[in-house]
Amino acid sequence: MNQRIAVRAIIRKDEKTLLLRRANGRPTILGKYELPGGKLDYGEQPEDALARHFKNEADLVIQTAQLFDVLTYIDHDDRDTQYVFILYLVSLGARGSTITLSQNYDKYLWKKMSDIQQNELTESAKLLLGISQQQIHSVKQAELISKDVIDTTDISQLLIYSDGGSRGNPGPSSAGFVVMNSHEDVIHQGGMYLGITTNNQAEYQGVRLGLEKAVEMGAKTVECRIDSLLVVNQLNGIYQIKNRELWPINERIKELITHFDKVTFTHVRREFNQLADGMVNKILNAHDDAK
């Protein structure tokens, strides 16, 4: 299955949301409204892509952009492609009141959520606006965020993307993971606020959480994909673990490995680990909001 990553933004003014109407594209989206944003270029960071699309498509300048959610979507007209949407809450800069549309759009409007007609929206806009209505609940220390995405019985072979981050290193930290089946459909995502730790500790905790979920699901074969080359080399035994604070987590991971027929640890570049990274930032943002 192919995968495409896109950024989208929710911009609100006077309780109204900005929507743009497509002037081109396939028939299912032509003439329908969607949220501002677009696809990521290869190697591009999500925030940079967001700023680029705002400038090119509507001549808008972003003042602030806060990660809100990351979710996947399979279009009914293109079932061979899995779309990954990185959703932001955005406020505009001084030029935010003036919108000049590109040739990709022919109309914009500000509309209250209660006034938006479902048949006016693209399928992805319906999904993202539905997600935006949900409240982000405060995340307490050691409280696990866990969400099944789709039901499936295909769990013998699992793919786990994991990540961890610390704002301060050491500082407030969280770990996140995404579980996919052998067809690379997302079947579960989760994470945890960790308190004050380091980046490396958070990276290890993401691996631990993912493997614990795989054990719970009864998987036999697991491939772990991690964007920290240091952690991958340590877990593969290429590098020694010199930080004693990592020893207990590493021992827990070794114990979890015994539950499977096969476990591999593979390095991926950061741009291919956006889902797990999104979970990390979502948890940290929710913790900051709860203060």
C-alpha positions as CSV (number, residue, x, y, z in Angstrom):
1,M,0.0,0.0,0.0
2,N,1.3,3.5,-0.9
3,Q,1.3,6.2,1.7
4,R,0.9,9.9,1.3
5,I,1.5,12.5,4.1
6,A,-0.4,15.8,4.2
7,V,-0.8,18.7,6.6
8,R,-4.1,20.4,7.2
9,A,-5.1,23.3,9.5
10,I,-8.1,24.4,11.4
11,I,-8.3,28.2,11.6
12,R,-11.1,29.8,13.6
13,K,-12.3,33.4,13.7
14,D,-15.3,34.5,15.6
15,E,-16.3,30.8,16.1
16,K,-16.1,30.3,12.3
17,T,-13.8,27.9,10.4
18,L,-11.9,28.8,7.2
19,L,-12.8,26.5,4.2
20,L,-11.4,26.6,0.7
21,R,-13.4,25.3,-2.4
22,R,-11.5,23.1,-4.9
23,A,-11.3,24.5,-8.4
24,N,-9.5,21.4,-9.8
25,G,-8.8,17.8,-8.9
26,R,-10.6,14.5,-9.3
27,P,-14.4,14.6,-9.6
28,T,-15.0,13.5,-5.9
29,I,-13.3,16.7,-4.6
30,L,-14.0,19.2,-7.4
31,G,-16.3,22.0,-6.2
32,K,-16.2,20.9,-2.6
33,Y,-14.7,22.6,0.5
34,E,-11.6,21.4,2.4
35,L,-9.3,22.6,5.1
36,P,-6.2,24.6,4.1
37,G,-3.0,22.6,3.6
38,G,-1.5,20.1,1.3
39,K,1.0,17.3,0.7
40,L,4.5,17.2,2.1
41,D,7.4,17.2,-0.3
42,Y,10.1,14.5,0.2
43,G,12.2,15.4,3.3
44,E,10.1,18.4,4.2
45,Q,9.1,19.1,7.8
46,P,5.3,19.4,8.4
47,E,5.5,23.0,9.8
48,D,7.4,24.0,6.7
49,A,4.9,22.4,4.4
50,L,2.1,24.1,6.2
51,A,3.7,27.5,5.8
52,R,4.4,26.8,2.1
53,H,0.8,25.8,1.3
54,F,-0.6,28.8,3.2
55,K,1.6,31.2,1.3
56,N,1.1,29.6,-2.1
57,E,-2.6,28.7,-2.0
58,A,-4.0,31.7,-0.1
59,D,-1.2,34.2,0.5
60,L,-1.6,33.8,4.2
61,V,1.1,34.0,7.0
62,I,1.0,31.7,10.0
63,Q,1.5,33.2,13.4
64,T,1.2,30.0,15.5
65,A,0.7,26.4,14.7
66,Q,-0.1,23.8,17.3
67,L,-0.2,20.1,16.6
68,F,-3.7,18.8,17.2
69,D,-3.9,15.2,15.9
70,V,-2.4,12.7,13.5
71,L,-4.7,10.2,11.8
72,T,-4.9,8.0,8.8
73,Y,-7.5,7.8,6.0
74,I,-8.1,5.5,3.0
75,D,-10.1,7.2,0.2
76,H,-13.0,5.3,-1.2
77,D,-11.7,6.1,-4.7
78,D,-8.1,5.2,-4.1
79,R,-7.9,2.2,-1.8
80,D,-4.3,1.4,-2.6
81,T,-3.2,4.6,-0.9
82,Q,-3.2,5.4,2.8
83,Y,-3.3,9.1,3.6
84,V,-1.7,10.4,6.8
85,F,-3.1,13.7,7.9
86,I,-1.2,15.9,10.4
87,L,-3.7,18.3,11.8
88,Y,-2.8,21.7,13.3
89,L,-4.7,24.4,15.1
90,V,-3.4,27.6,13.4
91,S,-3.7,31.4,14.1
92,L,-2.8,33.9,11.4
93,G,-0.4,36.7,11.3
94,A,-1.0,40.4,10.5
95,R,-1.9,39.6,6.9
96,G,-4.5,37.0,7.9
97,S,-7.5,39.1,7.0
98,T,-6.5,39.2,3.3
99,I,-6.9,36.0,1.3
100,T,-5.8,35.7,-2.3
101,L,-6.5,32.2,-3.7
102,S,-4.4,30.3,-6.2
103,Q,-5.8,28.6,-9.3
104,N,-6.4,25.5,-7.1
105,Y,-9.3,27.2,-5.4
106,D,-12.1,29.4,-6.5
107,K,-13.8,30.4,-3.3
108,Y,-13.3,30.7,0.4
109,L,-15.7,31.1,3.3
110,W,-15.8,31.4,7.1
111,K,-18.5,29.2,8.5
112,K,-19.7,28.0,11.9
113,M,-19.4,24.3,12.4
114,S,-23.2,24.0,13.0
115,D,-23.9,25.6,9.6
116,I,-21.6,23.5,7.5
117,Q,-23.4,21.0,5.2
118,Q,-21.8,17.6,4.9
119,N,-22.4,17.4,1.2
120,E,-20.3,20.6,0.7
121,L,-17.2,18.9,2.1
122,T,-14.6,16.5,0.8
123,E,-14.5,13.2,2.6
124,S,-11.2,14.1,4.3
125,A,-12.6,17.4,5.5
126,K,-15.5,15.6,7.1
127,L,-13.1,13.3,8.9
128,L,-10.8,16.1,10.1
129,L,-13.6,18.4,11.2
130,G,-15.2,15.6,13.1
131,I,-11.9,14.9,14.9
132,S,-11.6,18.6,15.7
133,Q,-14.9,18.6,17.7
134,Q,-13.4,16.2,20.2
135,Q,-11.8,17.7,23.3
136,I,-8.1,16.9,24.1
137,H,-8.3,15.6,27.6
138,S,-5.5,16.4,30.1
139,V,-2.9,13.7,30.3
140,K,-1.6,12.9,33.8
141,Q,1.8,11.5,34.6
142,A,1.9,7.7,33.8
143,E,-1.5,7.8,32.3
144,L,-1.6,5.8,29.0
145,I,-3.3,7.1,25.9
146,S,-4.5,4.2,23.9
147,K,-6.8,4.0,20.9
148,D,-7.7,1.2,18.5
149,V,-8.1,2.6,15.0
150,I,-9.6,-0.3,13.0
151,D,-10.7,-3.8,13.9
152,T,-8.6,-6.6,12.4
153,T,-7.7,-10.2,13.0
154,D,-4.5,-9.9,10.9
155,I,-2.1,-9.5,13.9
156,S,0.3,-12.4,13.6
157,Q,2.9,-10.1,12.0
158,L,3.0,-6.5,13.2
159,L,4.9,-3.4,12.3
160,I,5.5,-0.9,15.1
161,Y,6.7,2.7,14.7
162,S,7.8,4.3,18.0
163,D,9.2,7.6,19.1
164,G,10.0,9.5,22.2
165,G,10.8,13.1,22.9
166,S,12.0,15.4,25.7
167,R,11.5,19.2,25.8
168,G,14.7,20.2,27.6
169,N,16.7,16.9,27.5
170,P,16.1,16.2,30.4
171,G,12.7,17.8,30.6
172,P,9.0,16.9,30.2
173,S,8.9,13.8,28.1
174,S,6.5,11.4,26.4
175,A,6.6,8.3,24.3
176,G,4.3,7.2,21.4
177,F,3.8,4.3,19.1
178,V,1.7,3.2,16.2
179,V,0.9,-0.5,15.4
180,M,0.3,-1.6,11.8
181,N,-0.7,-5.0,10.4
182,S,1.1,-6.8,7.6
183,H,-0.8,-4.7,5.1
184,E,0.4,-1.5,6.8
185,D,-3.0,-0.5,8.0
186,V,-2.9,1.3,11.3
187,I,-4.7,-0.9,13.9
188,H,-3.6,0.8,17.2
189,Q,-1.9,3.9,18.5
190,G,-0.9,4.9,21.9
191,G,1.6,6.6,24.2
192,M,2.4,7.9,27.7
193,Y,3.5,11.0,29.5
194,L,6.8,10.1,31.2
195,G,7.6,13.1,33.5
196,I,11.1,14.5,33.5
197,T,13.4,12.2,31.5
198,T,15.9,12.4,28.6
199,N,15.4,11.9,24.9
200,N,17.0,8.5,24.9
201,Q,14.9,7.3,27.8
202,A,11.8,8.4,26.0
203,E,12.8,6.7,22.8
204,Y,13.3,3.4,24.7
205,Q,9.9,3.8,26.5
206,G,8.3,4.1,23.1
207,V,9.8,0.8,22.0
208,R,8.7,-0.8,25.3
209,L,5.1,0.4,25.0
210,G,4.8,-0.8,21.4
211,L,6.2,-4.3,22.3
212,E,3.9,-4.5,25.3
213,K,0.9,-3.8,23.1
214,A,2.1,-6.4,20.5
215,V,2.3,-9.0,23.3
216,E,-1.2,-8.1,24.4
217,M,-2.4,-8.5,20.8
218,G,-0.8,-12.0,20.5
219,A,1.6,-11.2,17.7
220,K,4.3,-13.7,16.7
221,T,6.6,-11.5,14.5
222,V,7.3,-7.9,15.1
223,E,9.4,-5.3,13.2
224,C,10.2,-2.2,15.2
225,R,11.0,1.0,13.2
226,I,12.7,3.7,15.1
227,D,14.2,7.1,13.9
228,S,17.0,7.0,16.5
229,L,20.0,5.2,15.0
230,L,21.7,5.1,18.4
231,V,18.8,3.3,20.0
232,V,18.5,0.9,17.0
233,N,22.2,0.0,17.2
234,Q,22.0,-0.5,21.0
235,L,19.0,-2.8,20.7
236,N,20.8,-4.7,17.9
237,G,23.9,-5.1,20.1
238,I,26.1,-3.1,17.9
239,Y,26.7,-0.4,20.6
240,Q,26.9,-0.9,24.3
241,I,24.5,0.9,26.6
242,K,26.6,3.0,28.9
243,N,23.8,5.1,30.5
244,R,22.7,3.1,33.6
245,E,19.3,4.8,33.5
246,L,18.6,2.9,30.3
247,W,19.5,-0.5,31.7
248,P,16.1,-1.3,33.4
249,I,14.2,-0.3,30.3
250,N,16.5,-2.4,28.1
251,E,16.1,-5.4,30.4
252,R,12.3,-5.0,30.1
253,I,12.6,-4.9,26.3
254,K,14.7,-8.1,26.3
255,E,12.1,-9.8,28.4
256,L,9.3,-8.7,26.0
257,I,11.3,-10.1,23.0
258,T,11.1,-13.6,24.4
259,H,7.3,-13.5,23.8
260,F,7.8,-13.5,20.0
261,D,9.2,-15.8,17.4
262,K,11.1,-12.9,15.8
263,V,11.7,-9.2,16.6
264,T,13.8,-6.9,14.4
265,F,14.8,-3.3,15.0
266,T,15.1,-1.1,11.9
267,H,16.2,2.5,11.5
268,V,14.0,4.9,9.5
269,R,14.4,8.6,8.8
270,R,12.4,11.0,10.8
271,E,10.1,12.0,8.0
272,F,8.9,8.4,7.8
273,N,8.0,8.3,11.5
274,Q,5.5,11.1,11.6
275,L,2.7,9.1,13.1
276,A,4.6,8.1,16.3
277,D,6.2,11.6,16.4
278,G,2.7,13.1,16.3
279,M,1.6,11.0,19.3
280,V,4.6,12.2,21.3
281,N,3.8,15.9,20.6
282,K,0.1,15.4,21.1
283,I,0.7,14.0,24.6
284,L,3.2,16.8,25.5
285,N,0.9,19.5,24.3
286,A,-2.0,18.1,26.2
287,H,0.1,18.0,29.4
288,D,1.2,21.6,28.8
289,D,-2.5,22.6,28.3
290,A,-3.4,20.9,31.6
291,K,-1.0,23.0,33.7
